[in-house]
Amino acid sequence: SSDVCSSDLQLFSAALAFVIPEKANISEDIKAQLLINPKKEVEILKSELTKKGTITTKEIKVSRVVKATIVAPDFDVAKITEEEQILSDSESTEWLWSLSPKTSGSHDISLTVTAVITVDGKESKHHIKTFEKTVTIDVTPEQVIYSWLAKYWQWVISTLIIPFLGFLFKDKIK
């Protein structure tokens, strides 16, 4: 059909580079960064990444408008940049996220890249690629104790410290 042909004409090749740490501590926010550039090779684009972690590169088909989303159920995900952006002709387009782990262990994170195309005057989404990553979140014993105290400090004061102080000063009160 003519729809398919016209939408295919809106897709073109671009280099993609994505980075996310594979390890982090429970109290540490991690940054994920995605770059897409239709004019550069993946190796050059890879060198433009400023965040640290494991890098995924790929040659993909994109449209002028690209939407990139991260799904990470075990994290609080904050978008630093807009999810839907127009690709620049002159420089790499960047997406950034900050992820806060909720629990320790191995967690799956999905980056989905979608081309936004116009067919018969209507905006449509064309799923391009989903990248799966596993991130291991470690918890140090100090973090466990600290988070427990942060959560239950009132209980500690009322059931342990106040009775203990009462015991210490009971002779002085009399």
DRENGUMI-853618 format. One record per residue: x, y, z of N, C-alpha, C in turn; residue in one letter. Coordinates in pm, whole numbers, padded with zeros to 5 digits, always signed. Example, Ala and Ser with C-alpha at 12.3 -4.5 7.8 and 13.67 -1.06 7.14 Angstrom:
! residues 2
+01319-00569+00780+01230-00450+00780+01320-00330+00780A;+01285-00225+00708+01367-00106+00714+01290+00003+00787S;
***
This chain:
! residues 174
+00083-00120+00000+00000+00000+00000+00086+00125+00000S;+00029+00238-00036+00106+00362-00045+00150+00411+00093S;+00073+00376+00198+00109+00417+00336+00248+00365+00374D;+00269+00236+00345+00395+00172+00383+00511+00240+00312V;+00495+00265+00183+00602+00328+00105+00634+00467+00159C;+00530+00546+00186+00555+00682+00232+00619+00684+00371S;+00580+00587+00457+00641+00584+00590+00785+00532+00583S;+00811+00437+00492+00947+00386+00475+01042+00496+00428D;+00991+00588+00346+01074+00698+00297+01117+00790+00413L;+01041+00790+00521+01072+00876+00635+01180+00816+00724Q;+01215+00688+00701+01317+00623+00783+01453+00630+00715L;+01555+00653+00795+01692+00659+00743+01787+00603+00848F;+01907+00569+00805+02005+00508+00896+02067+00610+00991S;+02095+00562+01111+02163+00646+01210+02241+00556+01304A;+02342+00615+01364+02422+00542+01463+02361+00566+01600A;+02360+00461+01681+02309+00470+01818+02419+00424+01913L;+02434+00496+02024+02526+00454+02131+02454+00476+02263A;+02451+00371+02345+02380+00375+02473+02474+00325+02582F;+02474+00394+02695+02560+00353+02806+02482+00355+02937V;+02505+00250+03018+02446+00243+03152+02540+00157+03237I;+02562+00194+03364+02647+00110+03449+02581-00026+03473P;+02663-00130+03485+02608-00263+03514+02608-00292+03663E;+02680-00209+03740+02685-00227+03885+02667-00093+03953K;+02600-00094+04068+02584+00028+04147+02550-00010+04290A;+02562+00085+04380+02519+00065+04518+02376+00112+04533N;+02309+00060+04636+02167+00092+04657+02142+00241+04674I;+02234+00313+04736+02210+00456+04764+02258+00546+04650S;+02309+00484+04545+02373+00561+04438+02280+00570+04316E;+02257+00692+04268+02181+00709+04145+02273+00679+04028D;+02219+00611+03928+02300+00584+03810+02244+00663+03693I;+02332+00697+03599+02292+00774+03482+02296+00684+03358K;+02192+00697+03276+02190+00629+03147+02193+00737+03040A;+02268+00713+02934+02283+00813+02828+02268+00745+02692Q;+02192+00810+02605+02172+00761+02469+02207+00873+02372L;+02283+00839+02268+02314+00933+02161+02270+00871+02029L;+02208+00952+01943+02174+00908+01808+02222+01015+01711I;+02289+00970+01604+02339+01064+01504+02335+00999+01365N;+02260+01060+01271+02252+01004+01136+02378+01026+01052P;+02466+01117+01096+02583+01154+01014+02714+01088+01060K;+02713+01021+01175+02839+00967+01228+02840+00815+01232K;+02963+00761+01232+02982+00617+01249+02963+00583+01396E;+02924+00458+01425+02900+00419+01564+03024+00435+01652V;+03142+00406+01597+03265+00415+01678+03294+00559+01720E;+03266+00654+01632+03287+00796+01664+03182+00840+01766I;+03058+00795+01746+02951+00830+01838+02979+00775+01978L;+03032+00653+01982+03068+00587+02108+03165+00674+02189K;+03259+00739+02121+03359+00822+02189+03300+00951+02245S;+03178+00987+02201+03112+01109+02250+03038+01087+02382E;+03017+00960+02419+02946+00932+02543+03025+00987+02661L;+02956+01055+02754+03025+01114+02869+03000+01035+02997T;+02896+00951+02999+02865+00871+03118+02944+00741+03114K;+02964+00681+03230+03042+00557+03240+02949+00437+03246K;+03000+00324+03198+02922+00200+03205+02945+00113+03083G;+02854+00019+03065+02862-00075+02953+02795-00011+02833T;+02865-00014+02721+02818+00056+02600+02757-00043+02501I;+02644-00004+02445+02579-00078+02336+02578+00015+02216T;+02621-00036+02100+02615+00045+01978+02538-00034+01873T;+02476+00039+01784+02397-00025+01679+02371+00074+01568K;+02359+00023+01448+02315+00102+01333+02165+00074+01323E;+02082+00179+01331+01937+00159+01329+01871+00249+01225I;+01746+00222+01197+01666+00308+01109+01584+00400+01199K;+01587+00528+01172+01514+00625+01253+01435+00719+01163V;+01356+00805+01226+01285+00911+01155+01336+01043+01211S;+01286+01154+01161+01329+01287+01210+01298+01304+01358R;+01186+01244+01403+01148+01251+01544+01164+01112+01605V;+01238+01106+01714+01264+00979+01781+01222+00990+01927V;+01157+00884+01975+01119+00878+02116+01200+00765+02180K;+01264+00795+02293+01342+00694+02365+01291+00687+02508A;+01256+00566+02551+01204+00549+02687+01279+00437+02758T;+01291+00453+02889+01351+00349+02972+01242+00294+03063I;+01232+00162+03065+01142+00094+03158+01229+00016+03254V;+01216+00049+03383+01295-00016+03487+01210-00026+03614A;+01134-00135+03628+01039-00148+03739+01103-00137+03878P;+01228-00177+03893+01292-00174+04026+01367-00044+04053D;+01342+00057+03971+01409+00185+03985+01308+00299+03982F;+01342+00409+04046+01270+00533+04022+01344+00598+03906D;+01275+00618+03794+01339+00671+03674+01301+00818+03657V;+01402+00903+03648+01378+01046+03624+01434+01082+03487A;+01347+01142+03401+01392+01187+03269+01465+01320+03287K;+01587+01328+03237+01662+01454+03243+01636+01532+03114I;+01613+01459+03006+01582+01522+02877+01443+01474+02834T;+01387+01541+02733+01257+01500+02679+01271+01362+02615E;+01166+01280+02627+01170+01147+02565+01160+01156+02413E;+01078+01251+02365+01058+01265+02221+01136+01387+02172E;+01229+01363+02078+01313+01473+02029+01327+01467+01877Q;+01353+01585+01820+01383+01595+01677+01533+01575+01663I;+01574+01487+01572+01717+01464+01552+01780+01585+01485L;+01896+01622+01535+01970+01736+01480+02043+01694+01353S;+02057+01788+01261+02134+01761+01138+02283+01773+01164D;+02320+01856+01262+02461+01887+01280+02528+01819+01399S;+02450+01786+01503+02515+01725+01619+02435+01605+01670E;+02496+01530+01760+02430+01413+01816+02316+01457+01906S;+02206+01384+01900+02092+01411+01988+02108+01322+02110T;+02088+01383+02227+02116+01312+02352+01990+01294+02438E;+01981+01176+02498+01879+01146+02598+01953+01109+02726W;+01903+01160+02839+01964+01128+02969+01857+01088+03070L;+01889+00990+03153+01801+00947+03262+01884+00930+03389W;+01817+00951+03501+01878+00921+03630+01793+00812+03692S;+01856+00704+03734+01783+00591+03790+01826+00567+03935L;+01726+00558+04023+01749+00532+04165+01700+00393+04197S;+01792+00303+04236+01747+00166+04266+01661+00162+04391P;+01554+00081+04387+01465+00065+04503+01509-00054+04589K;+01566-00155+04523+01607-00276+04595+01741-00325+04541T;+01804-00415+04617+01930-00473+04571+01901-00592+04480S;+02005-00645+04418+01990-00761+04330+02008-00726+04184G;+01977-00822+04098+01988-00802+03952+01855-00757+03897S;+01858-00647+03823+01734-00590+03769+01747-00565+03620H;+01637-00590+03549+01636-00567+03406+01589-00426+03375D;+01658-00367+03279+01625-00232+03233+01608-00242+03082I;+01502-00181+03031+01478-00183+02886+01480-00041+02832S;+01557-00023+02726+01556+00103+02651+01480+00073+02522L;+01376+00151+02495+01300+00133+02372+01315+00259+02287T;+01351+00238+02160+01368+00349+02066+01256+00337+01961V;+01182+00447+01945+01066+00447+01856+01076+00563+01757T;+01051+00534+01629+01048+00640+01527+00906+00696+01524A;+00895+00827+01524+00764+00892+01514+00751+00940+01369V;+00655+00879+01298+00639+00913+01155+00499+00967+01129I;+00485+01039+01019+00354+01093+00982+00304+01015+00861T;+00185+00955+00875+00123+00881+00766-00015+00941+00743V;-00039+00988+00621-00167+01051+00586-00203+01163+00683D;-00104+01243+00718-00126+01356+00805-00141+01322+00953G;-00136+01193+00986-00149+01151+01126-00014+01103+01178K;+00015+01141+01304+00139+01096+01366+00125+00950+01409E;+00223+00869+01375+00223+00727+01413+00356+00692+01475S;+00356+00586+01553+00480+00542+01616+00523+00411+01548K;+00651+00402+01518+00707+00282+01458+00815+00231+01551H;+00788+00116+01616+00884+00058+01711+01010+00016+01635H;+01125+00067+01678+01249+00033+01609+01320-00081+01681I;+01357-00058+01806+01440-00157+01876+01426-00140+02026K;+01433-00251+02097+01439-00248+02243+01570-00314+02284T;+01644-00245+02368+01769-00299+02419+01747-00341+02564F;+01784-00464+02598+01769-00513+02734+01905-00508+02804E;+01904-00459+02927+02027-00456+03007+01994-00508+03145K;+02088-00574+03208+02071-00616+03346+02170-00538+03431T;+02119-00474+03534+02203-00395+03624+02199-00461+03762V;+02318-00482+03820+02326-00541+03953+02346-00431+04055T;+02254-00426+04151+02261-00325+04256+02309-00393+04383I;+02423-00349+04434+02479-00405+04557+02441-00319+04675D;+02428-00385+04789+02398-00314+04914+02509-00346+05012V;+02572-00243+05067+02675-00266+05167+02607-00284+05303T;+02670-00357+05399+02609-00374+05532+02580-00240+05599P;+02668-00141+05581+02646-00008+05641+02518+00054+05587E;+02493+00036+05459+02372+00092+05399+02246+00027+05456Q;+02255-00104+05484+02141-00176+05541+02111-00120+05681V;+02216-00107+05763+02199-00054+05900+02148+00090+05895I;+02210+00171+05811+02171+00311+05800+02025+00325+05755Y;+01986+00248+05654+01848+00261+05605+01749+00209+05710S;+01788+00106+05787+01701+00055+05893+01684+00162+06001W;+01795+00225+06040+01789+00331+06142+01709+00451+06092L;+01727+00485+05965+01654+00599+05908+01503+00572+05911A;+01465+00446+05891+01324+00410+05887+01263+00396+06028K;+01343+00342+06122+01288+00307+06253+01348+00386+06369Y;+01400+00505+06344+01467+00581+06450+01375+00613+06568W;+01247+00641+06541+01155+00671+06651+01140+00550+06743Q;+01130+00432+06682+01117+00309+06758+01241+00287+06846W;+01360+00309+06787+01486+00292+06860+01489+00385+06982V;+01450+00510+06962+01452+00607+07073+01352+00569+07181I;+01230+00535+07140+01126+00511+07241+01142+00378+07314S;+01191+00275+07247+01197+00144+07313+01333+00110+07370T;+01439+00173+07321+01572+00138+07370+01638+00252+07448L;+01644+00371+07390+01722+00479+07450+01652+00541+07571I;+01524+00575+07563+01452+00638+07675+01449+00545+07797I;+01411+00417+07783+01415+00328+07900+01557+00314+07959P;+01658+00311+07872+01796+00299+07918+01836+00425+07997F;+01799+00544+07948+01828+00668+08019+01754+00671+08153L;+01630+00622+08155+01553+00613+08278+01622+00524+08380G;+01675+00411+08330+01747+00318+08417+01873+00384+08474F;+01947+00458+08389+02071+00524+08433+02045+00629+08540L;+01937+00705+08523+01913+00820+08611+01809+00795+08720F;+01762+00669+08738+01657+00643+08835+01699+00676+08979K;+01828+00652+09011+01876+00685+09146+01882+00835+09168D;+01922+00908+09063+01937+01055+09075+01799+01120+09088K;+01696+01062+09026+01561+01117+09032+01506+01105+09174I;+01532+00991+09238+01488+00971+09376+01563+01065+09466K;
***
